[in-house]
Amino acid sequence: MSELQLAFLSIIGLGIIALAVAYVLEIKSFNKTGNEKYNFLRFFPFELNRYKRDQSSSYIYPILQAFGTLCIATASLFFALQVFYKGGASTIGFILFAISFITALAFNILTFIKLSNYQLHLIFAVILVCLNLLSLICGLFFLPNNNYYFVNTSSQGTQITIFIVFFLLLIFEAILMFNPAYKRWNKMVKVDAETFNRPKFNYLAMLEWGNLLIYILNLIPVALVMFL
């Protein structure tokens, strides 16, 4: 295992741990504020954000989240560097890193935009989805393609596996995007009110959290190219 491969795995693990710690702490804090427990299928990422400008102790939450997502993006950078050193299609590798970095930035910004500013919130939610789609489509087209060399000469079985993983992630994204409840999402929450009236499954919240999950899972086919 090369140093970049080891760094690739280590940075992913570090990023996931940072995100897990941040969200566990924030969920515990959220659950102390009211009768309802935090639910990823109902509540938005911005509602979990415990950051308060007048509380220096709350800075740890956005710092952990930013660090975690930056680690995920850095894993893509390590992949691009490995491709570069192996004489592969490094331009594609660095493009994937750039998309990953901007995606991380978009998600972090989204967690600070409340639904009271719903137009801006929706714009960044769309940006997040489009960036994930772009990353998946690029990965689906380039990584299993025989015309492009990356780290190793992938076997046919590896190429098929990479294609299947990307295809399944695209299906997952499509399910999130084409949820029929999207026409009613803005009616599911009383904006600028203390009382929130929303269904058991909130479309927009699932879209945003689901795209964070897709963003992380997108590293699976990248890892297959990196190691197989």
Secondary structure, DSSP 8 states (H G I E B T S, - for coil): --HHHHHHHHHHHHHHHHHHHHHHHHHHHHHTSSSS---TTTS-HHHH----TT-GGGGHHHHHHHHHHHHHHHHHHHHHHHHHHTTS-HHHHHHHHHHHHHHHHHHHHHTT--GGGHHHHHHHHHHHHHHHHHHHHHHHHHTT-TT---SS---HHHHHHHHHHHHHHHHHHHHHHT-GGGGGGGGSS-TTSSS----SS-HHHHHHHHHHHHHHHTHHHHHHHHH-
